[in-house]
Amino acid sequence: MSSRDRNGEARLPPCRANQRAACFRRSVFWRPPGPFGGLVVTLNSSESAAGGGSGLNAHAPRPLLLPSPPGRRRVAVSMSQAAAVLPPPGSTSRSLHVELPSQQCRLRHLRNIAARNIVSRNGYRLLDTYFTLHLCDNINICKEFYKSEVIKNSLNPTWRSLDFGLMPDRLDTSVSCFVVRIWGGKNDTYQLLIEWKVNLDGLKYLGQQIHARSPNEIIFGLNDGYYGALYERKGVSGIQKNLQVDPNCVRNSYDVFSLLRLHRAQCAIKQTQVTVQKIGREIEEKLRLTSTSNELKKKSECLQLKILVLQNELERQRRALGREVALLHKEHSSLLERRKVFEEEHSKLRLDKEPLQELRKECTAKR
């Protein structure tokens, strides 16, 4: 007999618990990359069905829940369906595509846009093309909120992935209906080639690669592959295609509480974005002030260096001037000594001159 824990759930004896754990060791878990998308599949081996006792047989395999990106329904599928949709080992697909009538696509799921078989209206064999995205309602088309890069000389352009950082901060990315305009021309002269008011929920899944057959066809890359315009096949109506899904395999994947959690998460993301922008502005202001302060410090250091150089030059010139003054004082003292000697000799010569003058007078008188 199995006992029950505090939560009221059945708890197996140790031997049966070990057998059941051995069954679940062969479970397969696979989660493709992505912040929200993914698939977690638990495949019970056949040992669980013949695990040796009614206690194990009572636990039948439950339907598997396939989480999907925000805005899409999750779907419960059986074991065989889960095994069928599992990718092969080493698959690099971005996420798993599940075809559902209730599938919801939003602008935030859009990754890139491509155009195929563009018809040139101005006679050029090749065109320079770009696209713009516009929000719209039943009457008006708003100004563009995104403009792509220009691709030169191509009638089958595939533009780079959308950069949501270039879009307005308050843009509502939960819309599924918007307008795509593709412009083409030459020499910076462009004209409108294609204008399409698209609803992402009405697109058809094309696969993991771009396939286009019609002229002026636009391909939209979403999380799980590429989507395009819906082409009806003869003999198959839309009602029949909707009825191809087993209603027993589909159930609601959300309730009020999950929507509230999603709303709180979106509010937290918005608040985080506002905080990041505020901190970014503060950092930019600090960097600007720091740059100004660094510039002033640089000028101050340059002036201090010039002052130091001038002070050293002044000190050098003062020392040179002192040496020259000392030399001049020395020469002046030498000149004073020589003057004194000359004055003494001059006075001696003057004293010697007087007797000579008397002798001269006597000689003159004798003649």
VEXSE-95442 format. One record per residue (C-alpha): residue in three letters; chain; x, y, z. Coordinates in Angstrom, 2 decimals. Layout:
BEGIN
> ala | A | X | Y | Z
...
END
This chain:
BEGIN
> met | A | 0.00 | 0.00 | 0.00
> ser | A | 1.22 | 3.47 | -0.78
> ser | A | 1.23 | 6.13 | 1.91
> arg | A | 0.43 | 9.81 | 1.46
> asp | A | 2.59 | 12.84 | 2.29
> arg | A | 1.51 | 16.10 | 3.92
> asn | A | 0.12 | 17.48 | 0.63
> gly | A | -2.15 | 14.45 | 0.23
> glu | A | -0.25 | 13.04 | -2.74
> ala | A | 0.41 | 9.31 | -3.05
> arg | A | 3.87 | 8.25 | -1.99
> leu | A | 5.23 | 4.91 | -3.23
> pro | A | 7.11 | 2.40 | -1.10
> pro | A | 10.92 | 2.52 | -1.45
> cys | A | 11.11 | -0.42 | -3.87
> arg | A | 8.44 | 0.95 | -6.20
> ala | A | 9.85 | 4.46 | -5.90
> asn | A | 13.23 | 3.16 | -7.06
> gln | A | 11.59 | 1.40 | -10.01
> arg | A | 9.77 | 4.56 | -10.96
> ala | A | 12.94 | 6.64 | -10.65
> ala | A | 14.68 | 4.19 | -12.97
> cys | A | 11.95 | 4.78 | -15.54
> phe | A | 12.35 | 8.55 | -15.37
> arg | A | 16.10 | 8.36 | -15.79
> arg | A | 15.43 | 7.64 | -19.45
> ser | A | 13.40 | 10.83 | -19.89
> val | A | 14.49 | 13.24 | -22.59
> phe | A | 14.72 | 16.97 | -21.95
> trp | A | 15.36 | 19.46 | -24.75
> arg | A | 15.13 | 23.23 | -24.53
> pro | A | 16.13 | 25.34 | -27.53
> pro | A | 17.80 | 28.71 | -26.94
> gly | A | 15.67 | 31.74 | -26.22
> pro | A | 14.50 | 33.72 | -23.17
> phe | A | 10.86 | 32.57 | -23.39
> gly | A | 10.49 | 29.89 | -26.05
> gly | A | 11.24 | 26.28 | -25.44
> leu | A | 10.06 | 22.71 | -25.18
> val | A | 10.45 | 20.41 | -22.21
> val | A | 9.33 | 16.89 | -23.09
> thr | A | 9.29 | 13.92 | -20.73
> leu | A | 9.07 | 10.60 | -22.58
> asn | A | 8.40 | 7.70 | -20.20
> ser | A | 9.91 | 4.44 | -21.40
> ser | A | 7.85 | 1.31 | -21.84
> glu | A | 9.24 | 0.10 | -18.54
> ser | A | 6.90 | 2.48 | -16.74
> ala | A | 3.90 | 0.66 | -18.16
> ala | A | 5.20 | -2.71 | -17.04
> gly | A | 6.99 | -1.58 | -13.93
> gly | A | 5.86 | -4.46 | -11.82
> gly | A | 2.73 | -3.48 | -9.97
> ser | A | -0.55 | -1.60 | -10.13
> gly | A | 1.01 | 1.31 | -8.30
> leu | A | 3.08 | 2.22 | -11.38
> asn | A | 0.34 | 1.47 | -13.89
> ala | A | -1.89 | 3.99 | -12.13
> his | A | 0.39 | 6.79 | -13.25
> ala | A | -0.49 | 7.17 | -16.93
> pro | A | 1.61 | 9.51 | -19.06
> arg | A | 0.23 | 13.03 | -18.90
> pro | A | -0.15 | 15.35 | -21.90
> leu | A | 2.97 | 17.43 | -22.45
> leu | A | 2.89 | 21.22 | -22.24
> leu | A | 4.81 | 23.13 | -24.89
> pro | A | 5.71 | 26.61 | -23.66
> ser | A | 5.77 | 29.23 | -26.36
> pro | A | 6.99 | 32.82 | -26.64
> pro | A | 4.86 | 35.55 | -24.97
> gly | A | 1.63 | 36.18 | -26.81
> arg | A | 1.23 | 32.61 | -28.10
> arg | A | -0.89 | 29.86 | -26.60
> arg | A | 0.70 | 26.80 | -25.13
> val | A | -0.55 | 23.48 | -26.39
> ala | A | -0.85 | 20.09 | -24.71
> val | A | 0.09 | 17.22 | -26.99
> ser | A | 0.35 | 13.50 | -26.57
> met | A | 3.55 | 11.45 | -26.37
> ser | A | 3.48 | 10.46 | -30.03
> gln | A | 2.93 | 14.06 | -31.12
> ala | A | 5.74 | 15.25 | -28.86
> ala | A | 8.09 | 12.65 | -30.30
> ala | A | 7.09 | 13.70 | -33.81
> val | A | 7.87 | 17.39 | -33.24
> leu | A | 11.21 | 16.83 | -31.50
> pro | A | 14.06 | 18.08 | -33.73
> pro | A | 16.89 | 15.78 | -34.68
> pro | A | 20.05 | 15.82 | -32.57
> gly | A | 22.16 | 18.90 | -33.23
> ser | A | 19.26 | 20.92 | -34.64
> thr | A | 19.86 | 24.67 | -34.52
> ser | A | 16.29 | 25.87 | -35.05
> arg | A | 15.34 | 28.88 | -32.99
> ser | A | 12.10 | 27.41 | -31.58
> leu | A | 9.54 | 24.75 | -32.31
> his | A | 6.66 | 25.58 | -34.64
> val | A | 3.25 | 24.22 | -33.68
> glu | A | 0.42 | 24.85 | -36.15
> leu | A | -2.62 | 26.10 | -34.21
> pro | A | -5.69 | 28.09 | -35.30
> ser | A | -5.35 | 30.11 | -32.08
> gln | A | -1.72 | 31.01 | -32.74
> gln | A | -0.99 | 34.63 | -31.80
> cys | A | 1.80 | 36.69 | -33.35
> arg | A | 2.83 | 40.14 | -32.20
> leu | A | 5.18 | 42.85 | -33.39
> arg | A | 7.66 | 41.87 | -30.67
> his | A | 7.96 | 38.42 | -32.30
> leu | A | 9.09 | 39.93 | -35.62
> arg | A | 12.78 | 39.34 | -36.29
> asn | A | 13.42 | 40.34 | -39.89
> ile | A | 11.70 | 41.09 | -43.21
> ala | A | 12.57 | 40.04 | -46.75
> ala | A | 11.03 | 40.74 | -50.15
> arg | A | 11.07 | 38.54 | -53.21
> asn | A | 10.42 | 39.07 | -56.92
> ile | A | 10.01 | 42.85 | -56.68
> val | A | 8.57 | 44.30 | -59.88
> ser | A | 10.56 | 47.34 | -61.06
> arg | A | 8.31 | 50.14 | -62.27
> asn | A | 10.91 | 52.67 | -63.40
> gly | A | 12.82 | 50.63 | -65.99
> tyr | A | 15.82 | 49.67 | -63.84
> arg | A | 16.88 | 46.04 | -63.82
> leu | A | 18.07 | 46.32 | -60.20
> leu | A | 16.94 | 48.67 | -57.44
> asp | A | 18.16 | 50.07 | -54.15
> thr | A | 15.48 | 49.15 | -51.61
> tyr | A | 14.54 | 49.72 | -47.98
> phe | A | 11.36 | 49.34 | -45.93
> thr | A | 9.49 | 51.33 | -43.29
> leu | A | 7.05 | 50.16 | -40.62
> his | A | 3.98 | 52.16 | -39.60
> leu | A | 1.31 | 51.73 | -36.96
> cys | A | -2.23 | 52.04 | -38.26
> asp | A | -5.90 | 51.89 | -37.39
> asn | A | -9.00 | 51.45 | -39.54
> ile | A | -8.53 | 54.88 | -41.18
> asn | A | -5.16 | 56.48 | -40.56
> ile | A | -1.57 | 55.35 | -41.07
> cys | A | 0.87 | 56.83 | -38.58
> lys | A | 4.36 | 58.10 | -39.24
> glu | A | 7.07 | 55.47 | -39.60
> phe | A | 8.49 | 54.11 | -36.36
> tyr | A | 11.25 | 52.06 | -38.01
> lys | A | 13.36 | 52.45 | -41.15
> ser | A | 15.69 | 49.75 | -42.40
> glu | A | 19.06 | 50.03 | -44.09
> val | A | 19.29 | 50.37 | -47.88
> ile | A | 20.22 | 47.26 | -49.88
> lys | A | 21.89 | 48.10 | -53.17
> asn | A | 21.14 | 46.52 | -56.55
> ser | A | 18.70 | 43.77 | -55.64
> leu | A | 15.14 | 42.72 | -56.43
> asn | A | 15.21 | 40.05 | -53.70
> pro | A | 16.45 | 41.95 | -50.62
> thr | A | 16.78 | 40.39 | -47.19
> trp | A | 17.26 | 43.12 | -44.63
> arg | A | 19.12 | 42.80 | -41.36
> ser | A | 17.33 | 41.77 | -38.18
> leu | A | 15.16 | 44.45 | -36.65
> asp | A | 16.92 | 46.59 | -34.06
> phe | A | 14.28 | 47.28 | -31.41
> gly | A | 16.69 | 49.71 | -29.77
> leu | A | 16.06 | 52.14 | -32.66
> met | A | 12.30 | 52.08 | -32.08
> pro | A | 10.50 | 54.58 | -29.81
> asp | A | 10.56 | 53.75 | -26.11
> arg | A | 6.78 | 53.86 | -25.70
> leu | A | 6.04 | 51.80 | -28.81
> asp | A | 3.32 | 49.19 | -28.25
> thr | A | 4.97 | 45.97 | -29.43
> ser | A | 1.88 | 43.87 | -28.62
> val | A | 0.09 | 44.91 | -31.83
> ser | A | -0.31 | 42.36 | -34.59
> cys | A | -1.49 | 44.71 | -37.35
> phe | A | 0.76 | 47.31 | -38.98
> val | A | 1.72 | 48.65 | -42.40
> val | A | 4.86 | 47.68 | -44.32
> arg | A | 6.06 | 49.98 | -47.10
> ile | A | 8.89 | 48.97 | -49.42
> trp | A | 10.64 | 51.77 | -51.28
> gly | A | 12.89 | 51.41 | -54.30
> gly | A | 14.87 | 53.59 | -56.65
> lys | A | 18.27 | 54.75 | -57.76
> asn | A | 20.62 | 57.63 | -56.96
> asp | A | 18.84 | 58.50 | -53.69
> thr | A | 15.52 | 58.91 | -55.52
> tyr | A | 12.98 | 56.45 | -54.14
> gln | A | 9.34 | 55.72 | -54.81
> leu | A | 6.80 | 53.49 | -53.09
> leu | A | 6.83 | 49.99 | -54.58
> ile | A | 4.76 | 47.91 | -52.15
> glu | A | 2.37 | 48.91 | -49.37
> trp | A | 0.85 | 46.12 | -47.33
> lys | A | -1.34 | 46.34 | -44.25
> val | A | -0.43 | 43.04 | -42.64
> asn | A | -1.97 | 41.13 | -39.75
> leu | A | 0.59 | 38.68 | -38.40
> asp | A | -2.14 | 36.32 | -37.17
> gly | A | -3.29 | 35.83 | -40.76
> leu | A | 0.07 | 34.77 | -42.18
> lys | A | 0.94 | 31.23 | -43.23
> tyr | A | 3.95 | 29.36 | -41.92
> leu | A | 6.44 | 28.75 | -44.78
> gly | A | 9.18 | 26.87 | -42.94
> gln | A | 12.71 | 27.46 | -41.70
> gln | A | 13.84 | 28.79 | -45.09
> ile | A | 12.50 | 31.52 | -47.36
> his | A | 10.27 | 30.25 | -50.17
> ala | A | 8.58 | 32.71 | -52.53
> arg | A | 6.70 | 32.19 | -55.78
> ser | A | 4.59 | 35.30 | -56.36
> pro | A | 5.74 | 38.76 | -57.49
> asn | A | 6.11 | 41.47 | -54.86
> glu | A | 5.95 | 38.91 | -52.05
> ile | A | 6.95 | 39.92 | -48.52
> ile | A | 8.36 | 37.33 | -46.11
> phe | A | 8.27 | 37.85 | -42.33
> gly | A | 10.78 | 36.12 | -40.07
> leu | A | 9.36 | 35.29 | -36.63
> asn | A | 10.70 | 33.30 | -33.70
> asp | A | 9.86 | 29.90 | -35.16
> gly | A | 10.48 | 30.45 | -38.87
> tyr | A | 9.29 | 32.40 | -41.89
> tyr | A | 5.72 | 33.45 | -42.65
> gly | A | 4.08 | 34.79 | -45.78
> ala | A | 0.75 | 35.47 | -47.47
> leu | A | -1.86 | 32.73 | -47.28
> tyr | A | -2.54 | 30.97 | -50.59
> glu | A | -5.68 | 28.81 | -50.54
> arg | A | -5.38 | 25.33 | -52.03
> lys | A | -8.14 | 24.11 | -54.29
> gly | A | -10.64 | 21.79 | -52.64
> val | A | -9.60 | 22.69 | -49.07
> ser | A | -11.61 | 25.32 | -47.25
> gly | A | -10.57 | 27.33 | -44.23
> ile | A | -13.17 | 25.58 | -42.06
> gln | A | -11.76 | 22.17 | -42.95
> lys | A | -8.23 | 23.29 | -42.14
> asn | A | -9.37 | 24.61 | -38.78
> leu | A | -11.08 | 21.30 | -38.03
> gln | A | -7.89 | 19.33 | -38.64
> val | A | -6.78 | 20.02 | -35.04
> asp | A | -8.07 | 17.68 | -32.36
> pro | A | -10.02 | 19.83 | -29.85
> asn | A | -9.10 | 17.43 | -27.05
> cys | A | -5.44 | 18.32 | -27.47
> val | A | -6.00 | 22.07 | -27.05
> arg | A | -6.70 | 23.84 | -23.80
> asn | A | -6.33 | 27.33 | -22.43
> ser | A | -2.78 | 27.99 | -21.32
> tyr | A | -3.47 | 31.14 | -19.32
> asp | A | -5.76 | 32.49 | -16.65
> val | A | -6.21 | 35.74 | -14.77
> phe | A | -3.24 | 35.07 | -12.52
> ser | A | -0.89 | 34.29 | -15.40
> leu | A | -2.03 | 37.47 | -17.17
> leu | A | -1.44 | 39.42 | -13.97
> arg | A | 2.04 | 37.91 | -13.71
> leu | A | 2.71 | 38.85 | -17.32
> his | A | 1.42 | 42.37 | -16.67
> arg | A | 3.62 | 42.71 | -13.61
> ala | A | 6.59 | 41.41 | -15.59
> gln | A | 5.93 | 43.96 | -18.34
> cys | A | 5.61 | 46.74 | -15.75
> ala | A | 8.87 | 45.60 | -14.16
> ile | A | 10.56 | 45.58 | -17.57
> lys | A | 9.27 | 49.09 | -18.32
> gln | A | 10.38 | 50.29 | -14.89
> thr | A | 13.79 | 48.69 | -15.44
> gln | A | 14.06 | 50.41 | -18.82
> val | A | 13.18 | 53.76 | -17.23
> thr | A | 15.72 | 53.15 | -14.47
> val | A | 18.37 | 52.13 | -17.01
> gln | A | 17.70 | 55.26 | -19.05
> lys | A | 17.88 | 57.42 | -15.92
> ile | A | 21.13 | 55.81 | -14.81
> gly | A | 22.45 | 56.16 | -18.37
> arg | A | 21.68 | 59.88 | -18.36
> glu | A | 23.34 | 60.25 | -14.96
> ile | A | 26.40 | 58.40 | -16.21
> glu | A | 26.53 | 60.59 | -19.32
> glu | A | 26.23 | 63.71 | -17.14
> lys | A | 28.99 | 62.46 | -14.84
> leu | A | 31.14 | 61.63 | -17.84
> arg | A | 30.53 | 65.10 | -19.25
> leu | A | 31.41 | 66.74 | -15.94
> thr | A | 34.40 | 64.44 | -15.57
> ser | A | 35.52 | 65.33 | -19.08
> thr | A | 35.21 | 69.05 | -18.28
> ser | A | 37.07 | 68.54 | -15.00
> asn | A | 39.78 | 66.53 | -16.75
> glu | A | 40.14 | 69.26 | -19.35
> leu | A | 40.52 | 71.89 | -16.62
> lys | A | 43.02 | 69.69 | -14.79
> lys | A | 44.96 | 69.26 | -18.02
> lys | A | 45.11 | 73.02 | -18.56
> ser | A | 46.07 | 73.57 | -14.91
> glu | A | 48.88 | 71.01 | -15.16
> cys | A | 50.12 | 72.62 | -18.38
> leu | A | 50.18 | 76.05 | -16.70
> gln | A | 51.94 | 74.63 | -13.65
> leu | A | 54.54 | 73.03 | -15.90
> lys | A | 55.08 | 76.32 | -17.73
> ile | A | 55.43 | 78.14 | -14.40
> leu | A | 57.97 | 75.57 | -13.21
> val | A | 59.96 | 75.92 | -16.43
> leu | A | 59.91 | 79.73 | -16.15
> gln | A | 60.97 | 79.55 | -12.50
> asn | A | 63.91 | 77.31 | -13.40
> glu | A | 64.88 | 79.66 | -16.22
> leu | A | 64.63 | 82.67 | -13.87
> glu | A | 66.81 | 80.95 | -11.29
> arg | A | 69.38 | 80.08 | -13.94
> gln | A | 69.49 | 83.65 | -15.19
> arg | A | 69.78 | 84.94 | -11.61
> arg | A | 72.77 | 82.71 | -10.97
> ala | A | 74.39 | 83.83 | -14.25
> leu | A | 73.72 | 87.47 | -13.36
> gly | A | 75.26 | 86.95 | -9.91
> arg | A | 78.37 | 85.49 | -11.48
> glu | A | 78.63 | 88.43 | -13.88
> val | A | 78.14 | 90.95 | -11.03
> ala | A | 80.86 | 89.27 | -8.98
> leu | A | 83.18 | 89.38 | -11.99
> leu | A | 82.42 | 93.07 | -12.49
> his | A | 83.13 | 93.80 | -8.80
> lys | A | 86.43 | 91.98 | -9.11
> glu | A | 87.40 | 93.94 | -12.22
> his | A | 86.34 | 97.17 | -10.53
> ser | A | 88.56 | 96.43 | -7.52
> ser | A | 91.45 | 95.63 | -9.83
> leu | A | 90.93 | 98.90 | -11.68
> leu | A | 90.85 | 100.83 | -8.40
> glu | A | 94.17 | 99.28 | -7.35
> arg | A | 95.75 | 100.09 | -10.71
> arg | A | 94.43 | 103.66 | -10.46
> lys | A | 96.03 | 104.02 | -7.05
> val | A | 99.33 | 102.75 | -8.40
> phe | A | 99.11 | 105.12 | -11.36
> glu | A | 98.36 | 108.08 | -9.07
> glu | A | 101.41 | 107.28 | -6.92
> glu | A | 103.63 | 107.03 | -9.99
> his | A | 102.14 | 110.25 | -11.34
> ser | A | 102.93 | 112.11 | -8.12
> lys | A | 106.51 | 110.72 | -8.19
> leu | A | 106.93 | 111.81 | -11.80
> arg | A | 105.65 | 115.26 | -10.97
> leu | A | 108.15 | 115.53 | -8.12
> asp | A | 110.94 | 114.40 | -10.47
> lys | A | 109.80 | 116.91 | -13.10
> glu | A | 110.47 | 120.00 | -10.97
> pro | A | 114.28 | 119.44 | -10.64
> leu | A | 114.42 | 118.74 | -14.34
> gln | A | 112.73 | 122.03 | -15.11
> glu | A | 115.23 | 123.88 | -12.93
> leu | A | 118.12 | 122.16 | -14.69
> arg | A | 116.55 | 123.06 | -18.00
> lys | A | 116.38 | 126.69 | -16.98
> glu | A | 120.00 | 126.65 | -15.87
> cys | A | 121.12 | 125.09 | -19.15
> thr | A | 119.18 | 127.64 | -21.10
> ala | A | 120.75 | 130.46 | -19.07
> lys | A | 124.29 | 129.16 | -19.68
> arg | A | 123.77 | 129.13 | -23.42
END
